[in-house]
Amino acid sequence: MYLFAGSVTILWAFVILALVPDSPFRLSSAMSGRIFNEEDRRLLAKRAQDKSEGEPTEVEGAGLSRWQEIGQAARDPMIWLFALMG
């Protein structure tokens, strides 16, 4: 039973890997209209460029150093709940 469930999961992962685009620029023409419209593609491209340039985004706490982010995560109760559940 475990082998069957595992093989179904692995097969499903390959299906999703083949269908989900890894970038808004690499959409096939058949899928481009169904997934993202032109405005969404421009927004995704801008966010990807901002992220690659290291510019802060509109996210709360943007511009923090790595250690400050680790400190924020250590104070987050949801992180501790997930850790205790696992």
C-alpha positions in Angstrom: 0.0 0.0 0.0 2.8 2.4 0.8 4.5 1.7 -2.5 1.3 2.5 -4.3 0.7 5.7 -2.5 4.3 6.8 -2.9 4.2 6.0 -6.7 1.0 8.0 -7.1 2.5 11.0 -5.3 5.7 10.9 -7.5 3.6 10.6 -10.7 1.5 13.5 -9.6 4.6 15.6 -8.9 5.8 15.0 -12.5 2.4 16.1 -13.8 2.4 19.3 -11.8 6.1 19.9 -12.8 5.1 19.7 -16.4 2.0 21.9 -16.2 2.9 24.7 -13.8 5.1 27.4 -15.4 8.3 28.4 -13.5 8.1 32.0 -14.8 5.5 34.3 -16.1 7.6 34.6 -19.2 7.7 30.9 -20.0 4.0 30.3 -20.6 2.8 28.4 -23.6 0.5 30.4 -25.9 -2.4 28.1 -25.0 -2.0 28.6 -21.3 -1.0 32.3 -21.2 -4.6 33.6 -21.5 -6.0 31.2 -18.9 -3.4 31.7 -16.2 -2.2 35.3 -16.3 -3.6 38.3 -18.2 -1.2 41.0 -19.5 -1.5 43.1 -16.4 -0.7 40.2 -14.1 2.3 39.3 -16.3 3.7 42.8 -16.0 3.2 42.8 -12.3 4.9 39.5 -11.9 7.8 40.6 -14.1 8.2 43.8 -12.0 8.2 41.8 -8.7 10.7 39.3 -10.1 13.0 42.1 -11.2 12.7 43.9 -7.9 13.5 40.8 -6.0 16.6 40.0 -8.2 17.9 43.5 -7.7 17.5 43.2 -3.9 15.1 46.2 -3.6 12.7 46.0 -0.8 9.1 45.2 -1.7 5.8 46.3 -0.1 6.1 43.4 2.4 6.1 44.2 6.1 9.6 44.3 7.4 11.2 44.6 4.0 14.9 45.7 4.1 15.8 43.7 7.3 19.0 41.9 7.5 19.1 38.1 7.6 19.6 38.0 11.4 16.7 40.4 12.0 14.5 38.1 9.9 15.7 35.1 11.9 14.8 37.0 15.1 11.4 37.8 13.8 10.8 34.2 12.9 11.9 33.1 16.4 9.3 35.4 18.0 6.5 34.3 15.7 4.0 32.1 17.6 2.9 30.3 14.4 6.4 29.1 13.8 6.4 27.5 17.3 3.0 26.0 16.8 4.2 24.4 13.6 7.3 23.1 15.3 5.3 21.6 18.2 2.8 20.0 15.8 5.6 18.3 13.8 
